Amino acid sequence: MDKKPLDAISDDAVFNDPTFLQNYVYNVYNGIKPPWSPGSGGFETLTDVAVDQPETHDRAAGVREYLQGILSPDNVTDLTNIWNEEYGYIRKANIFFEKTGNSAISPDKLNPMKGEVHCIRAWMYFELMRTYGGVPIITSSFALNDKSFDKPRNTYDECAKFVLDECDQSISLLDGITPSPGKISKAVALALKARMLLYMASPLNNPSNDKSKWQAAEVATKAVIDAGFTLHPTLEDLFVKPVKTDEIIFGKSFTPGNRIPDWGYNYDYWPCGFDARQRLEPTQTLINMFQLTNGKYPYQDDGITVNSASGYDPQNPNVNRDPRYYTDIIYPGCKPVTINDGAKSTVRTYEYWEDANPNPDNAAPYLNPNKVDPLNGQDLFDFGRDSKTYWVKGLTPFHWRVETGYTFKKLTDFSGPRASFDYDYAQVVAFMRVSEFYLNYAEIQIALGNEPLARQYINMVRKRPSVNMPDITSSGADLVKDYRNERAIELLLEDSRFFDLMRWKAAPGHVDIPVMGLTKVTMDWTGAHPGDLLGKLAFTFGVIPEAEVRTAWKGDYYYLFPIPNVEIKKSNNAIKQNPGY
């Protein structure tokens, strides 16, 4: 009866065989929170740059609880359960170190894996810290028969030191190891160390503005910049397979088995007129962040008054914008996009408009000189195929309640089907790329009073060949604004905006402002000729009343999330709650 099980692998086999062990390590990688988690779009919908669609967003309840100022230890898991998720994978990392202490695997194969797991464990603690502040540092696995889980929180500084030490061990163990796309490398550990030091120097964690913290971040960030990465010439290509290792320090492409849950970005970001969920939408505030090609903002700081010096025309708003606008945003009348979805496959313009001169009940005859779309043979009307009228007439199954008039183009894959569990989509998710560290370095130089060097690094990002925007020349408060604006655009949907606002203590005026967008878009076909696929568009901008009501910022305590009450109870109250909750 003493036989080895045929349906399982023993611990001895796993931790003494390099192939089995590497697969174990790959599982620990799942503890690295992806940029789109929780829900789709990460925490972008908690900020000024995006709004969620509550009927389709799987974390909509938590989003609303946060924005309404009622986030609590009892409902925080409606928004995120990262505490439980990360500690589950931290336990796996701890088991790795416990079980490999006397492993028979040779050091040349074992040490690189140790380097990977040290960095992954540091990454998970970093995520916990920027969400909750100081957390319990646990470096051993708890067994089911352990008598106590009563581990109190460590201080923020103790946790930060732990993360930095883990990174240093990873750097040492991975030194000289040839990087592989998607795997932790020495450069990833260097970058995580630099990111940790930037957070330590930021106002939330450095209230006295200790310059030595900024200087430590400066040295670490420069080490990342000097590691040999460069800006990829074309920004849009960065998010398409294969991983562009010239710029991406740490990233991976997704397969049907490991990508974003459900159908993915294609179904979560595409317009509902394409039969999609449209879980996340850009706000007008984000749209206004995109400068014109002359380097001027379209609006003044209030977001309402047109900047007369810019040459911007609110009735022709989509011309001469920062090239990243066309890479990232789908707007009414934008160039045709390809939608592949079996019988519904099509190539067409995003038609978010109503008829400017409707007949009763928006019925025929129509003024649109094109009765059939020459691109795909579909019927055309005076109202657009992404309009509410198109839905009311039963021509599409969806027109979601919250509509800003824009959707995200970034991270979608128009070469593949709109929704498929099996298709091997081309998206690449960049966890770290060198442009972030150019911008981090600029922020550090602003803090240290070296404005010319700060402008140099901001302008390096703006001079990417596919972007090529004019140089930033501002100083003082205007430079800070330009820097933060540049960061919001360059790192859009890469899990940066929310935590940037938190660490800067800059939530008021960004998190708690009304959601703005296009409240009305009409198309006047008068005078249009056959072959003219667009007539005259008219735009009305304003507050989107169907979006969530955002209450005034609750105060400094809201810069950290509450620890779930269930976790405090598990510790027999050894874990103390964050102040304010």
Summary of the structure (lengths in Angstrom):
residues: 581
radius of gyration: 25.3
end to end distance: 56.7
largest distance: 88.4
contacts: 1876
relative contact order: 0.14
helix: 39%
strand: 10%
